[in-house]
């Protein structure tokens, strides 16, 4: 199981309590602040959990009690499985040039998908005319956001790389590479929704499906994210060239150049 999912499973209430506080001031210590409300909710849950307290009994003690978030897993949870294959053709062009054409493919299945629709709702204050498929109140008010991980995601990758290597002179080699590829999936980031420092990311991946009730409807181009993570996302075209100089003793790599689209 991916580490992020194991962390969610281990840190469920009451071991680690996470609350979603809808309204309040930000100043710590102020009356009605988000921090004060979360602290009161946490203390009430801890004090009554061992004695069999319910959502209703805790709410009577703390009127503004916020139900905890919960992570859930099905009885059967499959490990992500990936199948990879490639085929390459190589041909010499004269005595100093080599041309290579390589095809690579990949298919992934049982990728974790964070289903956040189990306890979803849309209140009349937000959806005055209702929202198709969602009730106006949470199905279980004793719980806040319920995230169930399903091993239901799929992914695919197909790419062709053309490489040309030329030995220009003794000790000097020039390489030119061009790749066209296409990556598709149901959910990016391997399906793990709790990325470290994710709140600080300004261009986050789509880590949860837009429609948790129809996972397959989310299948499409992989999220490209940013340049640091494009190695496993949908980068359609990429070209790179590098030069290598090998003197009599040792070798030297000259700075490579790369272009992506």
Secondary structure, 3 states (H helix, E strand, C coil): CCHHHHHHHHCCCCCCCCECCCCCECCCCCCCEHHHHHHHHHHHHHHHHCCCCCHHHHHHHCCCCCCECEEEECCCCCCCEEEEEEEEEEEEECCCEEEEEEEEEEEEEEEEEEECCCCCECCCCCCCCCECCEECCCCCCCCCCEEEEEEEEEEEEEEEEEEEEEEEECCEEEEEEEEEEEEEECCCHHHCCCCCCHHHCCCCCCCCCCCCCCHHHHCEECCCCCHHHHHHCCCCEEEEEEEEECCCCCCEECCCEEEEC
